[in-house]
Amino acid sequence: MREPRRGLAETLSHIDSLLGDGRSREDVLDVGRLSLDSGVPREVVEALLEGGEPPAEDITDRIVRRFGHLRETRLRPDGSRHSYEEIAAAFGASRASLSNLVNSRRRTAGRGAEQRPGRSGGPLASTQAGIEKFYFGQPNGWLSAEPETALDDALQPVLRGLEEQAADPMARLRHAHGLRRLAARAPQLAEEEIQLVTDWIDTILERRRAQGAHDAQGAHDAQGAQGAPGQGVRGRGVQRAREQGAPTPGADAPPRDVR
């Protein structure tokens, strides 16, 4: 089992390596969706994506908060929340067991020395599993998972999608290059031909990027060598002549005969 923080860092690094073509994380990561899927508050998701650490949280508080998150975001078809009775009945528990879980934090507030429910196994572990299964098969341990682990799990579909795009030349045409019309005609081509076209476009874009960088550097070097505007070789000579009181070259020259 991977250490939570290291596992998340590895997943984000893998995602970064698959972006390419000028895309950034913001193009593929939806913070709101990640928060919804992981049960991690939006601000904590943002901090974790930036390499920060989540705030300290008692495990029981986390379980209760995520249970509330499920009830608020995984609703009945009519838009209402599932009742405690409905959830508990699905795994042979009582409404009281869920009520006790939700209210356990309130009852133990201010009793720092008292061990709160959720720090060990027992009935609460089976209650957790029942809740997770009821809500559309949430993975075992979802309610109590560390924020890094929960976010890492929520990132896996994004990672798989990027891996599929990287392996599928048609997806690269559609998503990386935006060539949807060409991609729509791709079924007429063999897979090797699609790959050849995609690689060819990649090569052209890479050459253009390299040429653009080279031209920008050349322009920068030329500007530095030329100096300030108006200070070319002739311009510096004119300026020195003016400073010494000499006539400006060409100023006293007789007019040319234009006949």
Wavefront OBJ file of the C-alpha trace (Angstrom):
o trace
v 0.000 0.000 0.000
v 1.384 3.390 -1.016
v 2.018 6.116 1.517
v -0.844 8.615 0.931
v 1.210 11.731 0.282
v 3.725 9.944 -1.922
v 0.977 8.152 -3.841
v -0.792 11.430 -4.625
v 2.461 13.050 -5.734
v 3.191 10.143 -8.083
v -0.284 10.334 -9.630
v 0.004 14.090 -10.209
v 3.475 13.647 -11.693
v 2.125 11.013 -14.076
v -0.740 13.298 -15.090
v 1.730 16.142 -15.753
v 3.846 13.872 -17.946
v 0.815 13.031 -20.109
v -0.393 16.592 -20.674
v 1.977 17.984 -23.281
v 0.990 20.275 -26.171
v 0.786 23.336 -23.957
v -1.946 21.943 -21.717
v -1.881 22.405 -17.954
v -3.572 20.679 -15.023
v -6.337 23.265 -15.117
v -7.311 21.937 -18.547
v -8.004 18.419 -17.267
v -8.706 18.736 -13.543
v -12.094 19.944 -12.303
v -11.633 20.874 -8.639
v -15.381 20.830 -7.990
v -15.738 17.361 -9.462
v -12.727 16.065 -7.539
v -14.237 17.420 -4.318
v -17.583 15.794 -5.108
v -16.014 12.406 -5.879
v -13.508 12.349 -3.026
v -15.516 13.962 -0.234
v -12.570 16.298 0.376
v -13.554 19.982 0.753
v -12.804 22.105 -2.299
v -10.256 24.303 -0.530
v -8.385 21.223 0.696
v -8.372 19.753 -2.831
v -6.830 22.982 -4.122
v -4.178 22.921 -1.398
v -3.288 19.273 -2.073
v -2.959 19.896 -5.805
v -0.466 22.639 -4.979
v 1.564 20.316 -2.778
v 0.157 21.559 0.536
v -1.042 19.578 3.524
v -4.627 19.083 4.708
v -5.703 20.468 8.088
v -5.726 18.073 11.027
v -9.022 16.281 11.418
v -10.291 13.703 13.905
v -11.192 10.492 12.094
v -14.708 10.440 13.554
v -15.263 14.009 12.426
v -14.113 12.987 8.951
v -16.493 10.011 8.823
v -19.448 12.107 9.992
v -18.625 14.928 7.569
v -18.314 12.580 4.588
v -21.512 10.798 5.522
v -23.225 14.170 5.464
v -21.522 14.893 2.124
v -22.984 11.686 0.666
v -26.483 12.521 1.897
v -26.268 16.005 0.402
v -24.791 15.039 -2.973
v -26.111 11.511 -3.705
v -29.829 12.176 -3.733
v -32.978 10.263 -4.587
v -34.346 10.615 -8.145
v -36.819 13.180 -6.793
v -33.975 15.304 -5.432
v -34.528 14.542 -1.734
v -32.019 13.024 0.682
v -32.084 9.386 1.675
v -33.410 8.921 5.219
v -31.491 7.264 8.037
v -34.119 4.512 8.116
v -33.674 3.789 4.399
v -29.891 3.678 4.587
v -29.765 1.584 7.765
v -32.341 -0.912 6.492
v -30.166 -1.617 3.434
v -27.529 -3.319 5.586
v -29.592 -4.555 8.507
v -28.828 -1.749 10.935
v -31.109 0.545 12.876
v -31.808 4.212 12.468
v -30.391 4.687 15.961
v -26.971 3.396 14.869
v -26.708 6.086 12.205
v -28.099 8.736 14.501
v -25.537 7.763 17.154
v -22.756 8.011 14.593
v -23.802 11.457 13.383
v -24.319 12.770 16.930
v -21.202 11.187 18.447
v -19.119 14.284 17.720
v -21.563 16.537 19.558
v -21.716 14.337 22.618
v -17.932 14.114 22.937
v -17.178 17.770 22.292
v -15.064 19.187 25.052
v -14.066 15.760 26.365
v -10.545 15.673 25.019
v -9.508 12.788 27.225
v -12.383 10.570 26.135
v -11.811 8.325 23.154
v -14.297 9.051 20.430
v -16.088 6.433 18.339
v -14.302 5.599 15.114
v -10.791 5.169 16.500
v -11.176 1.401 16.577
v -13.150 -1.353 14.831
v -16.366 -2.907 16.083
v -19.908 -1.952 15.160
v -18.796 1.354 13.634
v -16.634 -0.435 11.040
v -19.624 -2.439 9.794
v -21.750 0.710 9.814
v -19.160 2.472 7.667
v -19.088 -0.409 5.192
v -22.877 -0.461 5.006
v -23.067 3.254 4.301
v -20.370 3.032 1.633
v -22.101 0.140 -0.110
v -25.503 1.849 0.006
v -24.181 4.923 -1.773
v -23.584 3.379 -5.165
v -20.729 1.145 -4.117
v -18.278 3.644 -2.688
v -14.966 1.813 -2.145
v -14.380 0.274 1.253
v -12.760 2.836 3.539
v -14.020 5.854 1.571
v -15.541 7.501 4.644
v -12.355 7.363 6.703
v -9.645 7.600 4.016
v -6.913 10.206 4.423
v -7.539 13.270 2.219
v -4.506 12.447 0.058
v -5.754 8.895 -0.517
v -9.301 10.052 -1.276
v -8.073 12.622 -3.795
v -5.658 10.116 -5.325
v -8.556 7.709 -5.913
v -10.660 10.479 -7.472
v -7.796 11.316 -9.858
v -7.529 7.790 -11.256
v -10.292 8.206 -13.896
v -8.537 11.372 -15.120
v -5.238 9.507 -15.302
v -6.787 6.598 -17.186
v -8.385 8.988 -19.671
v -5.040 10.661 -20.383
v -3.353 7.284 -20.774
v -6.016 6.242 -23.274
v -5.535 9.466 -25.233
v -1.782 8.938 -25.288
v -2.240 5.399 -26.604
v -4.965 6.325 -29.110
v -3.745 8.429 -32.059
v -7.329 9.412 -32.924
v -7.810 10.782 -29.414
v -4.603 12.743 -29.783
v -5.904 14.238 -33.024
v -9.189 15.232 -31.387
v -7.995 16.406 -27.996
v -4.357 17.389 -28.338
v -4.530 18.997 -31.795
v -8.223 19.834 -32.093
v -8.348 18.292 -35.570
v -11.863 16.949 -35.203
v -12.708 16.895 -38.925
v -9.604 14.881 -39.705
v -10.288 12.556 -36.770
v -13.838 12.022 -38.014
v -12.427 10.735 -41.309
v -9.867 8.533 -39.545
v -11.916 5.297 -39.860
v -10.942 5.393 -43.539
v -7.299 5.091 -42.500
v -5.394 2.160 -41.114
v -4.181 2.450 -37.518
v -0.570 2.750 -38.667
v -1.549 5.593 -41.002
v -3.379 7.433 -38.220
v -0.309 7.067 -36.025
v 1.910 8.334 -38.853
v -0.237 11.447 -39.382
v -0.376 12.186 -35.661
v 3.384 11.788 -35.235
v 3.918 14.009 -38.273
v 1.773 16.762 -36.725
v 3.652 16.367 -33.429
v 6.954 16.808 -35.277
v 5.780 19.932 -37.121
v 4.486 21.531 -33.926
v 7.717 20.760 -32.113
v 9.753 22.315 -34.944
v 7.575 25.421 -34.888
v 8.001 25.773 -31.148
v 11.762 25.392 -31.468
v 11.907 27.893 -34.364
v 9.772 30.371 -32.456
v 12.081 30.158 -29.462
v 15.129 30.572 -31.745
v 13.634 33.619 -33.511
v 12.685 35.244 -30.208
v 16.220 34.779 -28.893
v 17.688 36.160 -32.131
v 15.502 39.261 -31.955
v 16.474 39.776 -28.330
v 20.197 39.478 -29.120
v 19.902 41.862 -32.085
v 18.159 44.474 -30.003
v 20.831 44.261 -27.342
v 23.627 44.680 -29.908
v 21.962 47.636 -31.609
v 21.482 49.597 -28.389
v 18.867 52.248 -27.763
v 16.765 53.607 -30.665
v 18.576 56.260 -32.703
v 21.996 55.227 -31.408
v 23.329 53.350 -34.434
v 26.827 54.111 -35.818
v 25.748 57.220 -37.716
v 23.444 58.285 -34.912
v 26.292 58.207 -32.373
v 28.491 60.276 -34.719
v 25.797 62.923 -35.093
v 25.300 63.038 -31.331
v 29.062 63.540 -30.679
v 29.215 66.308 -33.295
v 26.329 68.130 -31.668
v 27.893 67.853 -28.229
v 31.202 69.343 -29.543
v 29.469 72.232 -31.323
v 30.436 70.989 -34.779
v 27.972 71.228 -37.615
v 25.845 68.219 -38.087
v 27.121 66.152 -41.009
v 25.144 67.122 -44.062
v 23.533 70.160 -42.366
v 25.600 72.831 -44.318
v 25.852 70.936 -47.550
v 24.655 72.946 -50.556
v 21.409 71.872 -52.063
v 21.679 69.432 -54.902
v 20.847 70.535 -58.375
v 17.686 68.718 -59.135
v 17.434 69.887 -62.713
l 1 2 3 4 5 6 7 8 9 10 11 12 13 14 15 16 17 18 19 20 21 22 23 24 25 26 27 28 29 30 31 32 33 34 35 36 37 38 39 40 41 42 43 44 45 46 47 48 49 50 51 52 53 54 55 56 57 58 59 60 61 62 63 64 65 66 67 68 69 70 71 72 73 74 75 76 77 78 79 80 81 82 83 84 85 86 87 88 89 90 91 92 93 94 95 96 97 98 99 100 101 102 103 104 105 106 107 108 109 110 111 112 113 114 115 116 117 118 119 120 121 122 123 124 125 126 127 128 129 130 131 132 133 134 135 136 137 138 139 140 141 142 143 144 145 146 147 148 149 150 151 152 153 154 155 156 157 158 159 160 161 162 163 164 165 166 167 168 169 170 171 172 173 174 175 176 177 178 179 180 181 182 183 184 185 186 187 188 189 190 191 192 193 194 195 196 197 198 199 200 201 202 203 204 205 206 207 208 209 210 211 212 213 214 215 216 217 218 219 220 221 222 223 224 225 226 227 228 229 230 231 232 233 234 235 236 237 238 239 240 241 242 243 244 245 246 247 248 249 250 251 252 253 254 255 256 257 258 259
